[in-house]
Amino acid sequence: MPPELPKAKIAERIFLTNDLIIIKIKPEIPFTFKHGQYCTIGLEGVERPYSIVSSPHEESLELFLELVPEGELTPKLWQVKVGDVLSIRPSAKGVFTFDDKYPNQFMVATVTGIAPFISMIRNYLYRGLDSHTFYVLHGASYQDEFAYKDELEKLSREHENIIYIPTVSRPEEERNKGWQGEKLRVNLIVEKYLKKFSLDPKSTLVYACGHPGMIEDVKQRLVSKGYKVKEEKFWRE
Ligand SMILES: Cc1cc2nc3c(=O)[nH]c(=O)nc-3n(C[C@H](O)[C@H](O)[C@H](O)COP(=O)(O)OP(=O)(O)OC[C@H]3O[C@@H](n4cnc5c(N)ncnc54)[C@H](O)[C@@H]3O)c2cc1C
């Protein structure tokens, strides 16, 4: 680890599937960020950016990671244990943050792309605000990949202004047995839900986060109709 970088200790790790993990880390330095931003962590000199799931008021930094089997960093992160230490860049970065100008916040994510939206919603509720409506569309191949489904379903029962729509893209597979929800790629249902909730471009900000192909398709569908689309691509195709 480069000696000049601050450290962050792994406080908790929760495996969701073999390929998805939530980790909570505690930086040794005061670490400030805006909900929606990312931090850059590293191990043995390999560093990558990760959107922060937690809200700035929380004690630890929560991250939701997907294993890229041929990748440089994630296979190493799959080996770390509670108490191990990562490097962390001292400042959070990014402009994929909550924009309060639009009353309708339409959030589209693939798998780990849900991370910044959880941060935005947790922070919004923590601040006691309630003048926006959040529509969270979450796509994954399999139902066991919706890490924050319980949290979002609970919030949507408690708050009229939080609407959660998970969708699986491989409904016919055994792993999705019993699935009752939407059964298409998330980019294929955006227009249906904008229409269903009568969300016009003037009052609605669309956020898209995660898979670059999903983001490009959402932009193609919505920008020409006048919607502003804010994007965070997790990798390049
Ligand atoms: C702003 C930002 C925020 C990010 N936030 C998250 C996050 O919250 N959670 C998360 O898991 N990742 C996130 N990423 C991706 C992350 O930074 C790494 O790219 C990823 O973890 C792979 O790192 P690696 O070193 O294992 O693979 P690398 O050696 O960097 O990559 C190997 C190859 O896989 C591609 N790739 C990277 N990620 C994926 C993926 N998920 N699926 C398919 N191919 C991929 C790369 O483009 C590259 O071609 C974010 C990226 C950016 C730019």
The ligand as an SDF file (V2000), in Angstrom:
LIG
                    3D

 53 58  0  0  0  0  0  0  0  0999 V2000
  -17.5930    6.5000  -10.4790 C   0  0  0  0  0  0  0  0  0  0  0  0
  -17.5360    4.9830  -10.3560 C   0  0  0  0  0  0  0  0  0  0  0  0
  -18.2100    4.3550   -9.3250 C   0  0  0  0  0  0  0  0  0  0  0  0
  -18.1750    2.9650   -9.2320 C   0  0  0  0  0  0  0  0  0  0  0  0
  -18.8850    2.3530   -8.2270 N   0  0  0  0  0  0  0  0  0  0  0  0
  -18.9190    1.0030   -8.1660 C   0  0  0  0  0  0  0  0  0  0  0  0
  -19.7080    0.3530   -7.1580 C   0  0  0  0  0  0  0  0  0  0  0  0
  -20.4080    0.9860   -6.3540 O   0  0  0  0  0  0  0  0  0  0  0  0
  -19.6620   -1.0250   -7.1160 N   0  0  0  0  0  0  0  0  0  0  0  0
  -18.9070   -1.7580   -8.0130 C   0  0  0  0  0  0  0  0  0  0  0  0
  -18.9090   -2.9880   -7.9050 O   0  0  0  0  0  0  0  0  0  0  0  0
  -18.1630   -1.1510   -8.9670 N   0  0  0  0  0  0  0  0  0  0  0  0
  -18.1420    0.1930   -9.0540 C   0  0  0  0  0  0  0  0  0  0  0  0
  -17.3640    0.8040  -10.0070 N   0  0  0  0  0  0  0  0  0  0  0  0
  -16.4580   -0.0490  -10.8330 C   0  0  0  0  0  0  0  0  0  0  0  0
  -15.1290   -0.2330  -10.0780 C   0  0  0  0  0  0  0  0  0  0  0  0
  -14.4420    0.9960   -9.9970 O   0  0  0  0  0  0  0  0  0  0  0  0
  -14.2050   -1.2370  -10.7720 C   0  0  0  0  0  0  0  0  0  0  0  0
  -14.0750   -0.9110  -12.1270 O   0  0  0  0  0  0  0  0  0  0  0  0
  -14.7050   -2.6770  -10.6610 C   0  0  0  0  0  0  0  0  0  0  0  0
  -14.8400   -3.0480   -9.2880 O   0  0  0  0  0  0  0  0  0  0  0  0
  -13.7380   -3.6500  -11.3250 C   0  0  0  0  0  0  0  0  0  0  0  0
  -12.4720   -3.4990  -10.7600 O   0  0  0  0  0  0  0  0  0  0  0  0
  -11.3500   -4.6030  -11.0040 P   0  0  0  0  0  0  0  0  0  0  0  0
  -10.0210   -3.9710  -10.6720 O   0  0  0  0  0  0  0  0  0  0  0  0
  -11.6960   -5.8670  -10.3170 O   0  0  0  0  0  0  0  0  0  0  0  0
  -11.4250   -4.8700  -12.5570 O   0  0  0  0  0  0  0  0  0  0  0  0
  -10.5710   -4.1130  -13.6880 P   0  0  0  0  0  0  0  0  0  0  0  0
   -9.2450   -4.7530  -13.7880 O   0  0  0  0  0  0  0  0  0  0  0  0
  -10.6130   -2.6250  -13.4020 O   0  0  0  0  0  0  0  0  0  0  0  0
  -11.4950   -4.3410  -14.9280 O   0  0  0  0  0  0  0  0  0  0  0  0
  -11.4830   -5.4560  -15.7690 C   0  0  0  0  0  0  0  0  0  0  0  0
  -12.4920   -5.2050  -16.8850 C   0  0  0  0  0  0  0  0  0  0  0  0
  -13.8440   -5.3100  -16.3870 O   0  0  0  0  0  0  0  0  0  0  0  0
  -14.6270   -4.1500  -16.7270 C   0  0  0  0  0  0  0  0  0  0  0  0
  -15.5820   -3.9730  -15.6060 N   0  0  0  0  0  0  0  0  0  0  0  0
  -15.4490   -3.2200  -14.5110 C   0  0  0  0  0  0  0  0  0  0  0  0
  -16.5080   -3.3700  -13.6870 N   0  0  0  0  0  0  0  0  0  0  0  0
  -17.3160   -4.2590  -14.2900 C   0  0  0  0  0  0  0  0  0  0  0  0
  -18.5590   -4.8410  -13.9480 C   0  0  0  0  0  0  0  0  0  0  0  0
  -19.2030   -4.5500  -12.7990 N   0  0  0  0  0  0  0  0  0  0  0  0
  -19.1090   -5.7380  -14.7940 N   0  0  0  0  0  0  0  0  0  0  0  0
  -18.5070   -6.0460  -15.9500 C   0  0  0  0  0  0  0  0  0  0  0  0
  -17.3150   -5.5470  -16.3410 N   0  0  0  0  0  0  0  0  0  0  0  0
  -16.7340   -4.6530  -15.5120 C   0  0  0  0  0  0  0  0  0  0  0  0
  -13.5930   -3.0570  -16.8730 C   0  0  0  0  0  0  0  0  0  0  0  0
  -14.0710   -2.0210  -17.7050 O   0  0  0  0  0  0  0  0  0  0  0  0
  -12.4180   -3.8000  -17.4950 C   0  0  0  0  0  0  0  0  0  0  0  0
  -12.5940   -3.9310  -18.8760 O   0  0  0  0  0  0  0  0  0  0  0  0
  -17.4120    2.1990  -10.1530 C   0  0  0  0  0  0  0  0  0  0  0  0
  -16.7220    2.8420  -11.1760 C   0  0  0  0  0  0  0  0  0  0  0  0
  -16.7980    4.2120  -11.3020 C   0  0  0  0  0  0  0  0  0  0  0  0
  -16.0600    4.8880  -12.4350 C   0  0  0  0  0  0  0  0  0  0  0  0
  1  2  1  0
  2  3  1  0
  2 52  2  0
  3  4  2  0
  4  5  1  0
  4 50  1  0
  5  6  2  0
  6  7  1  0
  6 13  1  0
  7  8  2  0
  7  9  1  0
  9 10  1  0
 10 11  2  0
 10 12  1  0
 12 13  2  0
 13 14  1  0
 14 15  1  0
 14 50  1  0
 15 16  1  0
 16 17  1  0
 16 18  1  0
 18 19  1  0
 18 20  1  0
 20 21  1  0
 20 22  1  0
 22 23  1  0
 23 24  1  0
 24 25  2  0
 24 26  1  0
 24 27  1  0
 27 28  1  0
 28 29  2  0
 28 30  1  0
 28 31  1  0
 31 32  1  0
 32 33  1  0
 33 34  1  0
 33 48  1  0
 34 35  1  0
 35 36  1  0
 35 46  1  0
 36 37  1  0
 36 45  1  0
 37 38  2  0
 38 39  1  0
 39 40  1  0
 39 45  2  0
 40 41  1  0
 40 42  2  0
 42 43  1  0
 43 44  2  0
 44 45  1  0
 46 47  1  0
 46 48  1  0
 48 49  1  0
 50 51  2  0
 51 52  1  0
 52 53  1  0
M  END
$$$$
